Amino acid sequence: MHDDHQNDHEHRHGHDGHGPGDEHDAHGHEHHHHHDHGGDDERSGFTGKVNGLIYDRLGDFDGFLLDTDDGEHAFDSREPAVERVVDRAWTERIVTTVYVDAHEPWRPARIVLRA
C-alpha cells in the first residue's frame, strides 16, 4: 500500500526520484529552505498561507497547498487532526510554517501557526 501512495504522490507532485537536494519543484519554483535550529539539521520549513485543501475522489482529506514567496507547495496527509489544523489556518488566513524532513519533503513533520 505504501508503494501505491508513493506512486500517487509522484504522479500528483511531479517527483522524479531525485533526492532531498533538489532545488526546484515540478513547476520550476526554486526552493528556499529554512532550517529548524531546534534539533534536526535535515528539517526544512516553508512559510506562507494555506490556499487550498486537497480531497481524493471519495471526498477523503488528502493534503493541502501552502502559498509561499517561492510558489505553491503541496503536502500530503490523510490525518483528520492535520485537516482540522490546516482548515483553521485556511479559514482564518493564519501565516503557517510547515516543517518537513529531507527524506519526505511532501509530508509535514510539524505545522506551526503564527500569530
Buried (B, 14 or more C-beta within 10 A) or exposed (E): EEEEEBEEBBEBBEBEEEEBEEEEBEEEBEBEBEEBEEEBEEBBBBBBBBBEBBEEEEEEBBBBBBBBEBBBBBBBBEEEEBBEBBBEBBEEEBEBBBBBBBEEBBBBBBBBBEE
